[in-house]
């Protein structure tokens, strides 16, 4: 499955596809959740929610 198909599937409510997208973006989310060299779990979870919301809202 290519990225566009994965994104469309996640937008359609396929939780497996959404989780696969999260795994693709996980390194970026992890990097952004490190504040002052300390991993911030709350920020990481917040970023995951924002990403999932964006996946479901924006058109492809």
Phi, psi and omega per residue, in radians:
X1 nan 2.243 3.117
X2 -1.434 3.042 -3.036
X3 -1.055 -0.766 -3.111
X4 -1.098 -0.762 3.107
X5 -1.094 -0.709 3.118
X6 -1.097 -0.772 3.126
X7 -1.119 -0.778 3.120
X8 -1.094 -0.705 3.121
X9 -1.131 -0.721 3.108
X10 -1.135 -0.706 3.110
X11 -1.113 -0.530 -3.136
X12 -1.378 -0.037 3.083
X13 1.820 0.110 3.113
X14 -1.302 1.843 -3.092
X15 -1.141 -0.576 3.116
X16 -1.101 -0.747 3.113
X17 -1.134 -0.701 3.120
X18 -1.094 -0.729 3.123
X19 -1.145 -0.647 3.101
X20 -1.118 -0.708 3.094
X21 -1.111 -0.724 3.108
X22 -1.061 -0.668 3.117
X23 -1.130 -0.632 3.114
X24 -1.130 -0.677 -3.092
X25 -1.590 -0.076 -3.068
X26 -0.962 -0.759 3.120
X27 -1.040 -0.674 3.118
X28 -1.196 -0.759 3.127
X29 -1.089 -0.729 3.135
X30 -1.101 -0.776 3.132
X31 -1.057 -0.757 -3.110
X32 -1.243 -0.394 -3.114
X33 -1.519 -0.010 3.092
X34 -1.587 2.023 -3.124
X35 -2.085 2.207 -3.117
X36 0.910 0.726 3.088
X37 1.167 0.296 3.118
X38 -2.182 2.281 3.139
X39 -1.238 2.224 -3.127
X40 -1.842 1.765 -3.086
X41 -1.043 -0.708 -3.138
X42 -1.100 -0.773 3.114
X43 -1.118 -0.727 3.111
X44 -1.016 -0.832 -3.140
X45 -1.137 -0.646 3.100
X46 -1.113 -0.751 3.115
X47 -1.117 -0.664 3.090
X48 -1.089 -0.725 3.133
X49 -1.133 -0.752 3.116
X50 -1.076 -0.772 3.133
X51 -1.079 -0.808 3.122
X52 -1.084 -0.686 3.102
X53 -1.101 -0.757 3.113
X54 -1.107 -0.714 3.122
X55 -1.019 -0.708 -3.055
X56 -1.427 -0.373 -3.061
X57 -1.644 -0.832 -2.988
X58 -1.333 2.517 3.125
X59 -1.406 2.738 3.123
X60 -1.856 nan nan
